[in-house]
Amino acid sequence: MVDTMLTLNAFEKWMEMYSKASAENDPQASADLFSLNARYYETPFAEPLIGRDAIYQYWVKGAQTLKDKTSSYEILAMKDNLGIARWQANFMVIESGKRLALDCVFLVEFDESEKCSIFREWWHLHEINTTEKQTRIEDS
């Protein structure tokens, strides 16, 4: 039985903080969104990262390799202590200079303190052709 009911306000606040931590490359702020023993599934078939420290290290790596991040989200559904959202982001890979777009669906399970206890992510990555985008803008 679920002890906690997730509110729309709480889920929106969590998604805003997740997006801000990503944009600011702040691994500590990211890790703080998760419970101490949270499980973080980056993909459906991957073994989860387990614990806030592992999640922190995962976000440190992202902060060192990505920059110029922007994102948006849309709440899709909520039930009991679960939230489902679509999250879209784009960013620059520092090493290659490539600009990438990421389109994700998150399934987020919360504990009684409104920290994420289980995070599941499905995503697709696409390279943005900046030359093509610039040409379309100039043609307008």
Secondary structure, DSSP 8 states (H G I E B T S, - for coil): -------HHHHHHHHHHHHHHHHTT-HHHHHTTEEEEEEEESSTTS--EESHHHHHHHHHHHHHHEEEEEEEEEEEEEETTEEEEEEEEEEEETTT--EEEEEEEEEEEE-TTS-EEEEEEEEEEEEE-HHHHHHHHHH-
